[in-house]
Amino acid sequence: MFATLKRTAKLFSIPSQAERDMAYLNGASDRYDLEARERYLGRRSFNRTLGL
C-alpha cells in the first residue's frame, strides 16, 4: 500500500533545480560541450545572485 503511494508521489514530484542541472550536464555529448554547459550554469547562478 505505502509502496504504491510512494511511486505515485514520485510521478507527480517536481525535480529540484540541482537535479535539473545535473540532467542538463549529463546530456553533454563531449568534453567541450560539458565545459560550455558548466560555464552556462555558472553564469546563470552568478546572475541570479546579482538579481539580474
Order of alpha helices (4+ residues) and beta strands (2+ residues): alpha-alpha-alpha
